C-alpha cells in the first residue's frame, strides 16, 4: 500500500511539503522534472532503460518532439481578476476539462505504456492506483503485464479508465471482439486504437541489448493475451495443452520453447501483425464497441480528416514519442495544423514530448483538449512505485496550475493560441 495519503489537490501537496520542511523533512522525490529521467537511469537495468528511453533510428523524431516546446513561449496577462466562488472568495485557475464526454480534473491522462513490471515489480497495479488517487484517467496498454480485469479492480470505482488496443489483423477478429468485450465489462469507457505500431520500430537500443520483452517466456507484456479466453482456446486447440501447463514450462517443448515462450511468440504476432489495417476496417470496431473510439498516432491533416469521415470521436496527435519511426515531424509542430482542420469535429488529444506543466499548457494553447503523459510517470514508477507515479502526476498538475494562475489564465478555455507566441517571431 502507498505510504502517502491521497491528496489530488496540487496546492495542498505543495503546502504539505513546505509544512514538513519546517521539521527538517525533505520529500522523497525531487520536484525538478528534468532530473526524473537521469535518476531513473541509475536504478533501471540496461535493458529496461533501453526500452523506456530508446527511440527509433538515430532518435531525431524524439529530439524534435522535445525541442518543439522550446519554440513556443507563454505570454502572461497581468492584473486579471481571479475566479470567485459563490461567496466572492478568490479562486485559483480551473484546470478541469471535458474529454470524450467525461469531466476531468486536469487535461492529463496516463499514456498507455506496456511491460511496466520491468520498471517496478508492482507495474500497472501501482500506476493504476496512483492515477485514481490523483484523479487522471488511466489508459491501459494491450502490452500490459497485468490483466484488463486486475487493472480495473485496483483502479476502482472512482478511477476513470480507457483501453488502448494493438489491433489484431482481421483473421483474428474474434480476439479483437474478446478484448473489447473484456474492457467494456471492466469499466473502460473509451477505446484507443494505436495505428502506428502494427510492428515494432527499428530501435537500436533494444537491439544493442538483444531485448524484446514480448518474446521472453514470462507473462510481462503478454498477460492480456494469456488471460484472454479466446486466445487460450485457440492455443490449446493448436498445441493440445494449456498456456500455463506446469510440466511444459519446466522444460522445453518440440519447438525448443517452453509453453509460455511459445504462447508469448504467438500472441506477439497477433497484436503486432506486421501490416496495417485500412480505414474501411474501422467499421468493424464501430459495430462492436458502443463507446467513444479514439485513433492514436495521427500525424497529418489528411489522416485527421479521414478519422472524421470514419466517424470516430477522437484522435491523438502522436508519433509514439519517437519510438516508432525516425526522421518524423514533431507532434507539437503538427498539432495546430490538425486542430485547425478538424478540431471542431472531434476531440484532439496530444502526446509525444510532454515533460512539465508548461508543456501541457502549450499543447492546450495549440488546441489539444488533453495530453497523455508517458515517460515521466514511468520514471516515477522506477523511482518509487505507486508513490513515485503519484508524485510525478501531482507535480506536473501543480506545475500546470501555477503556470496558468501566475500567467493570468483563469480556466483552460482562456488558454488558446493567443496565450503563446513563437519565440523566433520576437526577433
NUKOL-898530 format. One record per residue (C-alpha): residue in one letter; x, y, z. Coordinates in steps of 0.5 Angstrom, whole numbers, plus 500, padded with zeros to 3 digits. Example, Ala and Ser with C-alpha at 12.3 -4.5 7.8 and 13.67 -1.06 7.14 Angstrom:
<pts>
A525491516/S527498514/
</pts>
This chain:
<pts>
X500500500/X502507499/X505511505/X502518503/X495520504/X491521497/X492529496/X490530489/X490538490/X497540488/X497546492/X495542498/X501538496/X506544496/X504546502/X505539506/X512539503/X513546506/X510544512/X514538513/X520542512/X519546518/X521540522/X527539517/X524534513/X525533505/X521530500/X523523498/X523525491/X525531487/X520536484/X525538479/X522535473/X529535469/X532530474/X527524474/X530521468/X537521470/X535519477/X531513474/X537511469/X541510476/X536505478/X534501472/X537495469/X541497462/X535493458/X529497462/X533503461/X534502454/X527500453/X523506456/X529511454/X530508447/X528511440/X527509433/X534510429/X538516431/X533519435/X531525431/X524525432/X525524439/X529530439/X525534435/X519533440/X523536446/X526542442/X519544439/X516546446/X522551447/X520554440/X514557444/X513562450/X508563454/X505570454/X503572461/X497577462/X497582468/X492585473/X487579471/X482578477/X482571479/X476567479/X471567485/X467562489/X459564490/X461568496/X466572493/X472569495/X478569490/X480562487/X486559483/X485557476/X480552474/X484546470/X478542469/X476540462/X471535459/X474530454/X470524451/X464526455/X468526461/X470531466/X477531468/X480535474/X486536469/X488536462/X492530463/X492522462/X496517463/X499515457/X499507455/X506504457/X506497457/X511492461/X511496467/X514491471/X520492468/X521498471/X518496478/X515490480/X509493482/X508495475/X501497472/X498496479/X502502482/X500506476/X493505476/X492506484/X496513483/X492515477/X486514481/X488518487/X491524483/X484524479/X487523472/X485517467/X489511466/X490508459/X491501460/X496498454/X495492451/X502490452/X501491460/X504486464/X497486468/X491484466/X485488464/X481486470/X486486475/X488494473/X480495473/X480492480/X486497483/X483503479/X477502483/X470505482/X473512483/X478511477/X477513470/X480508465/X481508458/X483502454/X489502449/X489497443/X494494439/X489492434/X490484431/X489483424/X482481421/X483474421/X483475429/X477479429/X475474435/X480476439/X479483438/X472483440/X474479446/X479484448/X474490447/X468486451/X473485457/X475492457/X468494457/X466489462/X471492467/X469499466/X474502461/X470507458/X474509451/X477505446/X484508444/X487504438/X494505436/X495506429/X503507428/X505500432/X503494428/X510492428/X516495433/X520500430/X528500429/X530501436/X538501436/X538501444/X533495444/X538491439/X544493443/X541490449/X538484445/X532485449/X525485446/X520484453/X515481449/X519474447/X521472454/X518466457/X514470462/X508474463/X511481462/X508485456/X503479454/X499478460/X493481457/X493475452/X495470457/X488472460/X484472454/X479466454/X479466446/X487466445/X487461451/X482457447/X486457440/X493456443/X490450447/X487447440/X493448436/X498445441/X494441446/X496444452/X495450456/X499456456/X501455463/X502448463/X507447469/X510441466/X512444460/X514450463/X519447467/X523444461/X522446453/X517443448/X518441441/X520448438/X525449443/X521454447/X517453454/X510453454/X510461456/X515462451/X511459445/X505463447/X509469448/X511469441/X504467438/X501473442/X506478440/X505476432/X497477434/X498484437/X504486432/X502483426/X507487421/X502490417/X497496418/X489496418/X485500413/X480506414/X475501412/X476496418/X474502423/X467500421/X468493425/X470497431/X464502431/X460496430/X463492436/X465498441/X459502444/X463508447/X468513444/X473511439/X480515439/X485514434/X492514437/X498516432/X495521427/X501526425/X498529418/X492533417/X490528411/X489523416/X486527421/X480529416/X480521415/X479520422/X473525422/X470521416/X471515419/X466517425/X471517431/X470521437/X478523438/X485523436/X491523439/X497527435/X502523437/X509520434/X509515439/X515519443/X520518437/X520510439/X517508432/X520512426/X526516425/X526523422/X519525423/X516532425/X515534432/X508532434/X507539437/X509542430/X503538427/X498540433/X496547431/X495545423/X491539425/X487542430/X485548425/X483542420/X479538425/X479541432/X471543431/X469536429/X472531434/X477531441/X484532439/X489530445/X496530444/X502526447/X510526445/X515530449/X511533455/X515533461/X513539465/X507543467/X509549462/X509544456/X502542458/X500549458/X503550451/X500544448/X493546450/X494553448/X495550441/X489546441/X490540445/X484538450/X488533454/X495531454/X498524455/X504524460/X508518458/X516517460/X516522466/X511517470/X515511468/X521514471/X517516477/X515508478/X522506477/X524511483/X518509488/X513505485/X506508487/X508514491/X513515485/X508516480/X503520485/X509525486/X510526478/X503527477/X502531483/X508535481/X506536474/X499538475/X501543480/X506546476/X501547470/X496550476/X501555478/X503557471/X496558469/X495562475/X501567475/X500568468/X493570469/X489565465/X483563470/X481557466/X483552460/X478556456/X483562456/X489558454/X489559447/X493561441/X494568444/X497565450/X503563447/X508566442/X513563437/X520565440/X523566434/X518571432/X520576437/X527578434/
</pts>
